[in-house]
Amino acid sequence: MYYVYFLRSESSPGQRYVGFSEDLKARLRAHNAGGSPHTSKYRPWVLSGYVAFPNKQRALDFEHYLKSHSGKAFATKRLW
């Protein structure tokens, strides 16, 4: 399975992050360990939700969409 996941910062509740992973638990641990420069300053992170896909390309396409202007509006209204 391939996952598009949604993180919310506990230290800065207004900060959110959307990402892609094949191993969701390991990726969350990496974010909380400071392994990503984009998320390290807002640690700790909690998982708000995720969408699982059997197809890698569909998961990557959905992640890309959620990072676009219209995708951010969709996520704010429907996913967060």
N, C-alpha and C positions, 0 to 999 in steps of 0.2 A: 504494500500500500504506500501511497504518497500523500503527504499531508500539507495543506495550507493552514497555518495556525495564526492565532490572534493572541498577542500578549498585551498585558496592561501593567504598567509600572506601579509598584506599591509605594515607592518613595515619591513619585511625581504622578499622581493619578491621571493627569491630562495627557501623559505620554502613552502612545500605543504603537504597536509594531506588528506588521504582517510579514510572515516568512514561509519558506518551503522546507520540508525535510522528509527523509525516508524513515528517520528514527526520532520521533517526537520527544520522547523522554530525554534522550541524550542531547538533543538540540536545546531543550529548555535548561538542562544543567550547564551547557556551554554558555548560554546567554547569562545565566546567573553567576558563572565563574569569571565573567569578563572577557570571554573568548571572541566577542564581536565588538569592533570599535564603535559601531552604530548604536549599540544598546548598553555598553558597559557603564556609562555615566548615570543611567537611570535604574540601576539594580536596586532591589530584587524585582524580578518579573514573575507574574502569575499567568497561567494559561486561562484565557477567557473563553476559548473555543477553538474548534478546528473543523475542517471539511476533509474527508478522506476520498481519494481517487484511486481507482485501479490502474489508471494510465498516467504516466509521468508527464507527458506533454500537456495533457488537460490540466493537471495540477499547476504546472508552470504558467500556462496561459491564464488561469484563474488568479494566481498570485500577481502576475503582471497587470491584469485588469484592476485588481483591488488597489494597486499602487498608482493607477491613473486618476485623473480628476473625477470622472464619473464613477469609477469604482470606489473611490473614497466616500463619495456621497451615498452610494448604495450600501456600503459597509456600515456607515454611521446610522443609516436609517433601519437596516435589516439585521445586522450581525453583532454590533456592539451592544 
